[in-house]
Amino acid sequence: MVTETGRPAAAEVTVIIVSYNTVQLTLKAIATLYANTRETTFDCVVFDNASHDHSAALIRAAFPQVQVIASDQNIGFAAANNRVAAGCETPYLLLLNPDTETHPGAVDALVRFAKSRPSAGIWGGRTVFADGSLNRASCWATPSLRGLFFRAVGIAALFRETQFVNPEAYAGWQRDSVREVDIVVGCFLLIGRPLWRQLGGFQRKYYMYGEDADLCLRARQMGYRPCITPDAQIIHHVGASTVRDEEKAILVMKARASIIRDHWPEWKVGAGIFLMWLWAALRYLGSRPIAKSRRASADRWRAVWRRRAEWLQGYA
């Protein structure tokens, strides 16, 4: 966008994309970002976490206007975002996953929403899968003992759209209305730069997964109320940069244990960690008889169970 003087307008938003071996998806994410953002002035920074697919060079060649930082080691999602954000001066930061595609006007709608609801502090949109069906993982409620119990014993899988059974997923809500939420997921998360700095960004101990939940819950403790708007919609392909299903499952479990330890009252933590243990134990035992027919699931839960001492402690 150009001002009346002919000079480029100062950017309102810095879009931060952290990539890892997702070059084709990242190129698509950047292409849709530029094609479908029509009102908002923004800078785009890609931090590449030591990819082996020539991501940095290919992104630079395709989008010379994008600042690309090529790391010589994988420092994780939280640390990469922190490093980029430390050098930003725009009023807003937008965290955008490399496996996303923005719909027309999505970023514009999200920024307008933020300006109309400053008390939220953190804002998110609606995510869908490539076929247009709802991807409910744009936001979550804080994990609870009730929700963990129903998930551990398998009842949650039978009543996916029942809020009492699935409170963490905001079951039954199609993300089709403005709503205050506990956690905005970091695949499409807008935050004011002053609040980001006040919070100190992501806690670096959250190497991958859980860092967005921790950020939002810390903001809520300060009185902010993160919100979702259905007017800002993106496609999220989900998990494209995680190499092994087993490793992702272990990181997710470790992140959940960390959220319990960091954000639950001390008297509830022991029960929460036990329910995490029970969840893994029952899934491991239940997957053994069907190992041949569902090998991937069996392998995943066997790996999770064998490494339970690691993830039950959470991130140190």
Secondary structure, DSSP 8 states (H G I E B T S, - for coil): -B-TTSSB---SEEEEEEESS-HHHHHHHHHHHHHH--S--EEEEEEEES-SS-HHHHHHHH-TTSEEEEESS---HHHHHHHHHTT--SSEEEEE-TTEEE-TTHHHHHHHHHHH-GGG-EEEEEEE-TTS-EE-TTEE----HHHHHHHHTTHHHH-TT-TTT-GGGTTT--S-S-EE-SEE-TTEEEEEHHHHHHHTSS-TT--SSSHHHHHHHHHHHTT---EEEEEEEEEE---TT---HHHHHHHHHHHHHHHHHHHS-HHHHHHHHHHHHHHHHHHHHHHGGGTTTSHHHHHHHHHHHHTHHHHTT---
